[in-house]
Amino acid sequence: MKNQGKSGYNQLEGVSAERLAAFLGISDAELYSLKTKITPVKEDGGTIGALMLEFATDAPAKVLNKISRLVNGRYVYVLIDELRLSEL
């Protein structure tokens, strides 16, 4: 698991790191500070429909506690359409 850094997050299927951070309810800086494994979830047509984010076991609890969608203390499943619709 690695820290994505700014360039890693900004390569996500047209979803900016800033948009992802806002959607999760954390700041850009907090998102960049997390060691995150991002797994794209592809739909039948091959396009990416969702992202599975897995945060490191040693991620700061103070940051993780701000993420309301957190599952089992380490995972977030985000639909790409949710991110795009939340921009409207």
N, C-alpha and C positions, 0 to 999 in steps of 0.2 A: 504494500500500500504506500502510495506516495502523495506528497503534497502537490496538488495540481498546479498551483501558481496561476498567475493571471493568464498566461498564454494557454494553459491547459483547459481552463474553464471557458475561455472565449472561443474554443474550437468546437463547442457543443451544438451541432445541428441548428445553427441560427439563433441560439438562445444565449444571450449575454450573461456573463457572471453576475453583473449588477441585477439583472432581472431575476435570476435564480436566487440570489441572496435576499432580495426583497420578498420574493415568494415564500421563502423559508422563514422570514421574519428576523433575519440577522443582517449585520452590515457586510459590506464587501470585504473589509479587512478581516472580519471574523471568518467569512467563508474561505478566504485565501489562507488563513492560518490553520485550517483543518486539514489533516491528512485524509484524503478521500479517494476511494476507488469508485469510479463511475463506470457502470455497465449499461450500454445502450440496449434497449429492448426493441427489437425489430418487429414490425407488423408483417402480415403475409406478403405484401408487395415489396418488402425489403426496406421500406422507409422506417426511420426510427420514430416510434410512437411514444416512448417513455424512457425515463432514466432511472436506474436504481443506483442510489448513492449509499455507499457504505463508509461510515466514519471509523477511524482507528479506535481501538479500545482505550487508548490513552488520550483521546480527544478531551479538551476542557469541558467539564460538566456545565460550567457557567454558560458556555455557548450552546451546547446541545440542549440544555433545558429550555432555551428560547424557541426551539423548533417543535411546533405543535404536532407535526405529522410523523415524528420519530417513532419507529417500531422497534421494540426490543432494545431500546437505548442506543442503537447504532445504524439503523437503516431508514431510508426515505425513498418512496416510490413516487415519481412525479411524471404525470402525463404531459407531453410536449404541448398538446392543445390547451391544457390548463394554463401553462405559462404564457402562451400567446394570447389567450382570451383575457388573462388578467392585465394585459397591457392596454386594453380598450378602455 
